[in-house]
């Protein structure tokens, strides 16, 4: 088993890409000149895709016709994604089944997938699962009891952490933003935890830290700190600076003490493994409840997914927002970039719709509650993936469990 972890990690590490890829003009621009955000590629991974591992789902009821026990480990809930040089992707599943108390039999993994995108003239639209990396803590760096506390490998589960954002440094190390702490987690390329979980300092009280209601350290009354991070409001997006020196983890929701609908973006020095104390804010639109991801394409500019909590709703609020850093302590500038519920789809790349499918015609939409992955492939090409909340979400079709969809959007105007 360990040999498999190492092999999978090596295969991904040697294809590591830090930063953005340039668009492949021949491959992407198959249609006439783009005048608005346009769907140019589509693929999906079937919701009933399982990786090797123990049966799971003991503590969930199931939904949408999919019920436990599940035959292995569902490949689902993509909450972060990175591009590899060979064109494949490294994607990260979240905590499993949506809560801390029902996901102890879900193993936290990074998945290596490939997408044969359906385009104007080519592609099947199928996503294949290639391999995985199991996240684990054999060196006993976690300061609280985990599900597999007494085992040698100490495989991590969805009861231990809720991984929601991910970046990769030039040496192949993986940094993950967790919601339960919220913590930053530092892993080797093959999934071994390299540092104790790093807590988030309170920007208004540096001697204290920000915690969520699920923070495991709060189980000890002697170390209890009043949670100011909302439940399911920890690190959801996390950008990396273009020089690879800083991480910018972004909370999903406002702090409970905030009078404004704004989110904290913190600056973290990777080499020092410490927060700098510098912060920015992201002001939520009045229609939005949360963010889904955050990526930078220059030293000051990036993209944030902003969304509401609706699904299977053509009137839902789902957007890509272009942002620009101002001075420390200030809100970032924001500008609407793509309405994910109204994307041109002249080539009908979704394919033949099933009865009940919505937003798959010439005006394409991403009607999912949780849209959590951006990859800036090039100046005018953005890849977006949904978190399908296996098996509970039914955004595309109200009677069917959502697949993991992967879309590529070409912009009418380059970002850089």
C-alpha positions as CSV (number, residue, x, y, z in Angstrom):
1,X,0.0,0.0,0.0
2,X,2.8,2.4,0.9
3,X,4.5,1.6,-2.4
4,X,1.4,2.7,-4.2
5,X,1.3,6.0,-2.3
6,X,4.9,6.7,-3.2
7,X,4.4,5.8,-6.9
8,X,1.3,7.9,-7.2
9,X,3.1,10.8,-5.5
10,X,6.1,10.5,-7.8
11,X,4.0,10.5,-10.9
12,X,2.4,13.7,-9.9
13,X,5.4,15.4,-8.5
14,X,7.5,15.1,-11.6
15,X,4.7,16.8,-13.5
16,X,4.4,19.6,-11.0
17,X,3.4,23.0,-12.4
18,X,3.7,26.1,-10.2
19,X,1.6,29.0,-11.6
20,X,-0.5,29.2,-14.7
21,X,-0.4,27.5,-18.1
22,X,-0.6,29.3,-21.3
23,X,-3.7,28.5,-23.4
24,X,-3.2,26.2,-26.3
25,X,-4.5,28.4,-29.0
26,X,-5.0,25.6,-31.5
27,X,-6.9,23.4,-29.1
28,X,-9.0,26.1,-27.4
29,X,-10.0,28.5,-30.1
30,X,-12.0,26.0,-32.2
31,X,-14.9,28.3,-32.8
32,X,-15.3,31.8,-34.1
33,X,-14.0,34.8,-32.2
34,X,-15.2,34.8,-28.6
35,X,-17.3,37.8,-27.7
36,X,-18.4,36.7,-24.2
37,X,-17.4,34.1,-21.7
38,X,-17.9,30.8,-23.6
39,X,-17.9,27.2,-22.7
40,X,-15.1,25.6,-24.8
41,X,-14.6,22.3,-23.0
42,X,-16.7,20.0,-20.9
43,X,-16.0,16.7,-19.0
44,X,-17.4,14.9,-16.0
45,X,-16.6,12.1,-13.6
46,X,-19.5,9.8,-12.9
47,X,-20.8,10.2,-9.3
48,X,-20.5,6.5,-8.7
49,X,-16.7,6.4,-9.0
50,X,-14.9,4.7,-6.1
51,X,-11.2,4.2,-5.3
52,X,-9.7,1.3,-3.5
53,X,-10.1,1.2,0.3
54,X,-12.5,0.1,3.0
55,X,-16.2,0.4,2.6
56,X,-17.5,3.7,3.8
57,X,-20.7,5.6,4.6
58,X,-21.6,3.8,7.9
59,X,-22.8,7.1,9.5
60,X,-24.7,8.6,6.6
61,X,-28.2,7.9,5.2
62,X,-27.5,8.4,1.5
63,X,-29.5,10.3,-1.0
64,X,-30.5,10.6,-4.6
65,X,-30.7,6.9,-5.0
66,X,-27.2,6.2,-3.7
67,X,-27.1,4.5,-0.3
68,X,-24.4,3.1,2.0
69,X,-22.5,1.0,2.4
70,X,-20.4,2.4,-0.4
71,X,-18.0,-0.1,-2.1
72,X,-14.7,1.6,-1.3
73,X,-13.9,5.3,-1.1
74,X,-16.0,7.7,-3.2
75,X,-13.9,10.0,-5.5
76,X,-15.9,13.1,-4.9
77,X,-16.3,16.5,-3.2
78,X,-13.5,18.2,-5.1
79,X,-12.7,21.2,-3.0
80,X,-9.3,22.1,-4.7
81,X,-7.5,21.4,-7.9
82,X,-4.1,21.9,-9.4
83,X,-2.8,21.4,-13.0
84,X,0.1,19.1,-13.9
85,X,2.5,19.7,-16.8
86,X,1.2,16.6,-18.6
87,X,-2.3,18.0,-18.7
88,X,-3.7,15.9,-15.9
89,X,-5.1,17.3,-12.6
90,X,-4.4,16.8,-8.9
91,X,-7.7,17.2,-7.1
92,X,-8.5,17.1,-3.4
93,X,-11.6,15.6,-1.8
94,X,-13.1,17.4,1.2
95,X,-13.9,15.7,4.5
96,X,-16.2,13.1,2.9
97,X,-19.9,13.2,3.9
98,X,-20.3,16.8,5.0
99,X,-19.8,16.7,8.8
100,X,-17.2,15.9,11.4
101,X,-19.3,13.3,13.1
102,X,-20.2,11.2,10.0
103,X,-16.9,11.0,8.1
104,X,-14.6,8.9,10.2
105,X,-14.6,6.1,7.6
106,X,-13.8,8.5,4.8
107,X,-10.0,8.7,4.0
108,X,-8.6,12.0,3.1
109,X,-6.9,11.8,-0.3
110,X,-5.5,13.7,-3.2
111,X,-6.7,12.2,-6.5
112,X,-4.9,12.2,-9.9
113,X,-7.4,12.5,-12.7
114,X,-7.3,13.0,-16.5
115,X,-10.0,14.7,-18.6
116,X,-10.7,13.9,-22.2
117,X,-12.6,17.2,-22.7
118,X,-15.4,17.3,-25.1
119,X,-14.7,20.3,-27.5
120,X,-16.2,21.4,-30.7
121,X,-14.6,18.6,-32.8
122,X,-12.9,16.3,-30.4
123,X,-13.1,14.5,-27.0
124,X,-15.5,12.1,-25.2
125,X,-16.2,14.3,-22.2
126,X,-15.0,11.6,-19.8
127,X,-12.9,12.0,-16.7
128,X,-10.7,9.1,-15.5
129,X,-9.4,8.4,-12.0
130,X,-5.8,7.4,-12.3
131,X,-4.4,7.1,-8.7
132,X,-4.4,8.7,-5.3
133,X,-2.2,9.9,-2.5
134,X,-3.3,9.1,1.1
135,X,-2.8,11.9,3.6
136,X,-1.3,10.7,6.9
137,X,0.6,11.6,10.0
138,X,3.0,8.7,10.8
139,X,5.3,11.1,12.8
140,X,2.5,12.0,15.3
141,X,2.6,15.7,14.7
142,X,-1.1,16.3,15.3
143,X,-1.6,17.5,18.9
144,X,-5.0,15.9,19.4
145,X,-6.5,12.4,19.0
146,X,-7.4,11.4,15.5
147,X,-9.5,8.5,14.2
148,X,-6.5,6.2,13.5
149,X,-4.6,7.5,16.5
150,X,-2.9,4.2,17.5
151,X,-2.0,2.9,14.1
152,X,1.4,3.1,12.5
153,X,0.4,5.0,9.4
154,X,-2.2,7.2,11.1
155,X,-4.3,7.7,8.0
156,X,-6.3,10.9,8.1
157,X,-10.1,10.9,7.8
158,X,-12.9,13.4,7.5
159,X,-13.4,13.4,11.2
160,X,-9.9,14.8,11.7
161,X,-9.8,17.6,9.1
162,X,-12.0,19.2,6.4
163,X,-9.5,20.0,3.6
164,X,-10.9,22.8,1.4
165,X,-8.0,24.5,-0.4
166,X,-4.6,23.4,-1.7
167,X,-1.4,24.8,-3.2
168,X,1.8,23.2,-4.3
169,X,5.3,24.7,-3.9
170,X,8.2,24.4,-6.3
171,X,9.7,21.4,-4.3
172,X,6.4,19.5,-4.7
173,X,5.2,20.0,-1.1
174,X,1.5,20.4,-0.6
175,X,-0.1,23.1,1.6
176,X,-3.8,22.5,2.5
177,X,-6.3,24.9,4.1
178,X,-8.6,23.2,6.6
179,X,-12.0,24.3,7.8
180,X,-12.3,22.6,11.2
181,X,-9.4,24.5,12.8
182,X,-9.0,26.4,10.7
183,X,-5.5,25.1,10.2
184,X,-2.8,25.2,7.5
185,X,-1.5,21.7,6.9
186,X,1.9,21.1,5.3
187,X,2.4,17.7,3.5
188,X,5.2,16.1,1.5
189,X,4.4,15.3,-2.1
190,X,3.6,11.7,-1.0
191,X,1.1,12.8,1.6
192,X,3.1,12.7,4.9
193,X,2.4,15.6,7.3
194,X,5.6,17.6,7.8
195,X,4.6,20.1,10.5
196,X,2.0,20.3,13.3
197,X,-1.2,22.0,12.2
198,X,-0.7,25.8,12.1
199,X,-3.5,27.8,13.7
200,X,-4.7,31.2,12.5
201,X,-3.8,34.2,14.7
202,X,-6.6,36.6,15.5
203,X,-5.7,39.8,13.5
204,X,-7.2,42.0,16.2
205,X,-5.6,40.1,19.1
206,X,-2.3,38.5,18.1
207,X,-2.0,36.7,21.4
208,X,-5.1,34.7,20.6
209,X,-6.2,32.6,17.6
210,X,-9.3,32.2,15.5
211,X,-11.1,28.9,15.9
212,X,-14.3,27.3,14.5
213,X,-16.9,25.4,16.6
214,X,-15.3,22.1,15.2
215,X,-11.8,22.9,16.5
216,X,-10.6,19.8,18.3
217,X,-8.4,21.7,20.8
218,X,-11.5,23.3,22.2
219,X,-12.6,19.9,23.6
220,X,-10.1,20.6,26.4
221,X,-11.7,23.2,28.7
222,X,-8.2,24.3,29.7
223,X,-7.3,25.4,26.2
224,X,-10.8,26.6,25.1
225,X,-11.0,29.8,23.0
226,X,-14.4,31.2,22.0
227,X,-15.0,30.3,18.4
228,X,-15.3,33.4,16.1
229,X,-15.1,31.5,12.9
230,X,-18.5,30.3,11.7
231,X,-19.3,26.6,11.4
232,X,-18.2,25.6,7.9
233,X,-16.6,29.0,7.6
234,X,-12.9,28.2,7.8
235,X,-10.4,28.2,5.0
236,X,-12.2,27.7,1.7
237,X,-9.9,29.3,-0.8
238,X,-6.2,29.8,-0.8
239,X,-4.1,31.5,-3.4
240,X,-0.3,31.4,-3.7
241,X,1.8,34.4,-4.8
242,X,3.3,34.2,-8.2
243,X,6.8,34.1,-6.7
244,X,5.8,31.2,-4.5
245,X,6.7,32.9,-1.3
246,X,3.3,33.5,0.3
247,X,0.0,31.8,0.8
248,X,-3.3,33.8,1.0
249,X,-5.9,31.6,2.8
250,X,-9.4,33.1,2.7
251,X,-12.2,32.3,5.1
252,X,-15.4,31.0,3.6
253,X,-17.7,33.2,5.7
254,X,-17.5,36.4,7.8
255,X,-16.4,36.1,11.4
256,X,-19.2,36.1,14.0
257,X,-17.9,39.5,15.2
258,X,-18.1,41.1,11.8
259,X,-20.8,43.8,11.4
260,X,-20.0,43.8,7.6
261,X,-20.3,40.9,5.1
262,X,-16.6,40.7,4.6
263,X,-14.1,37.8,4.7
264,X,-10.5,37.8,6.1
265,X,-7.6,37.1,3.7
266,X,-4.4,36.3,5.7
267,X,-0.8,36.4,4.4
268,X,1.4,33.5,5.3
269,X,5.2,33.3,4.8
270,X,5.9,29.8,3.5
271,X,9.7,29.8,4.2
272,X,9.1,31.0,7.8
273,X,6.0,28.8,8.3
274,X,4.4,31.8,10.0
275,X,1.7,34.4,9.4
276,X,3.0,37.9,8.6
277,X,0.2,39.6,10.4
278,X,-0.9,41.3,7.2
279,X,-4.5,40.9,6.1
280,X,-6.9,42.0,3.4
281,X,-10.7,41.8,3.2
282,X,-13.1,40.5,0.5
283,X,-16.5,42.2,0.6
284,X,-19.3,39.8,-0.2
285,X,-22.0,40.8,-2.7
286,X,-25.4,41.1,-1.0
287,X,-26.7,38.0,-2.9
288,X,-23.7,35.9,-1.8
289,X,-23.2,33.8,1.3
290,X,-19.7,32.4,0.8
291,X,-16.7,32.0,-1.4
292,X,-15.5,28.8,-3.1
293,X,-11.9,29.3,-4.2
294,X,-9.2,32.0,-4.7
295,X,-6.3,32.0,-7.2
296,X,-3.8,34.7,-8.2
297,X,-2.6,35.3,-11.8
298,X,-0.3,38.3,-11.0
299,X,1.4,39.7,-7.9
300,X,-1.8,41.7,-7.1
301,X,-4.6,40.3,-9.1
302,X,-6.7,37.1,-8.9
303,X,-10.1,35.4,-9.1
304,X,-12.5,34.4,-6.4
305,X,-15.6,32.2,-6.7
306,X,-18.5,33.8,-5.0
307,X,-21.8,32.0,-4.5
308,X,-25.1,31.7,-2.7
309,X,-26.5,28.5,-1.1
310,X,-28.9,27.6,-3.8
311,X,-28.9,24.6,-6.1
312,X,-31.0,23.5,-9.1
313,X,-32.1,27.2,-9.3
314,X,-31.7,29.1,-12.6
315,X,-31.8,32.3,-10.6
316,X,-28.9,31.3,-8.3
317,X,-25.9,33.6,-7.7
318,X,-22.7,32.0,-8.9
319,X,-19.9,34.2,-10.2
320,X,-16.2,34.5,-10.8
321,X,-15.0,37.8,-9.4
322,X,-11.7,39.5,-10.5
323,X,-10.0,41.0,-7.5
324,X,-7.0,43.2,-7.0
325,X,-5.1,43.8,-3.7
326,X,-5.1,47.3,-2.3
327,X,-3.1,48.3,0.8
328,X,-2.9,45.9,3.8
329,X,-6.0,46.1,6.0
330,X,-8.2,47.3,3.1
331,X,-10.8,45.4,1.1
332,X,-9.6,44.1,-2.3
333,X,-11.0,45.7,-5.4
334,X,-13.6,43.5,-7.1
335,X,-15.1,43.3,-10.6
336,X,-17.6,40.8,-12.1
337,X,-15.7,38.5,-14.5
338,X,-18.0,35.6,-15.3
339,X,-21.6,34.8,-14.4
340,X,-21.4,31.0,-14.0
341,X,-25.2,30.8,-14.5
342,X,-25.1,32.4,-17.9
343,X,-22.2,31.1,-20.1
344,X,-22.4,31.0,-23.9
345,X,-22.6,27.3,-25.1
346,X,-23.0,27.5,-28.9
347,X,-21.6,24.0,-29.4
348,X,-23.9,22.3,-26.8
349,X,-20.9,20.7,-25.2
350,X,-22.8,19.1,-22.3
351,X,-24.2,16.6,-24.8
352,X,-27.7,15.0,-24.7
353,X,-29.5,16.2,-21.6
354,X,-31.2,13.7,-19.3
355,X,-34.8,14.4,-18.4
356,X,-34.7,17.1,-15.7
357,X,-31.3,18.5,-16.5
358,X,-31.1,22.3,-16.3
359,X,-28.8,25.0,-17.8
360,X,-27.3,22.7,-20.4
361,X,-28.5,24.5,-23.6
362,X,-27.0,27.4,-25.6
363,X,-26.9,29.3,-22.3
364,X,-25.0,27.0,-19.9
365,X,-25.0,27.3,-16.1
366,X,-23.3,25.8,-13.1
367,X,-26.3,25.4,-10.8
368,X,-24.4,23.8,-7.9
369,X,-24.5,24.9,-4.3
370,X,-20.7,24.4,-3.9
371,X,-18.4,25.4,-6.7
372,X,-14.9,25.2,-5.2
373,X,-12.2,25.0,-7.8
374,X,-10.5,27.4,-10.2
375,X,-7.5,26.8,-12.4
376,X,-6.2,29.7,-14.4
377,X,-4.9,27.8,-17.4
378,X,-3.8,30.9,-19.4
379,X,-4.6,34.5,-20.1
380,X,-8.1,33.8,-21.4
381,X,-8.8,30.2,-20.2
382,X,-10.3,29.2,-16.9
383,X,-11.1,25.8,-15.6
384,X,-13.8,25.4,-13.0
385,X,-14.9,22.3,-11.0
386,X,-17.8,21.7,-8.7
387,X,-17.9,20.0,-5.3
388,X,-20.7,17.4,-5.8
389,X,-21.2,16.7,-2.1
390,X,-21.6,13.0,-2.7
391,X,-24.3,11.8,-2.7
392,X,-26.4,14.7,-1.4
393,X,-26.3,17.5,-3.9
394,X,-28.7,17.6,-6.9
395,X,-27.9,20.9,-8.6
396,X,-27.9,19.8,-12.2
397,X,-31.0,17.6,-11.9
398,X,-33.3,17.7,-8.8
399,X,-33.8,13.9,-8.9
400,X,-30.2,12.8,-9.6
401,X,-26.9,13.0,-7.6
402,X,-24.5,15.4,-9.1
403,X,-21.4,14.3,-11.1
404,X,-18.0,15.9,-10.7
405,X,-18.2,18.3,-13.7
406,X,-15.1,20.0,-15.2
407,X,-15.7,23.0,-17.5
408,X,-13.3,25.3,-19.3
409,X,-14.4,28.9,-20.0
410,X,-12.7,31.1,-22.6
411,X,-12.8,34.8,-21.9
412,X,-13.4,37.5,-24.5
413,X,-10.7,39.6,-23.0
414,X,-7.4,38.2,-21.6
415,X,-6.6,38.6,-17.9
416,X,-3.0,39.5,-18.6
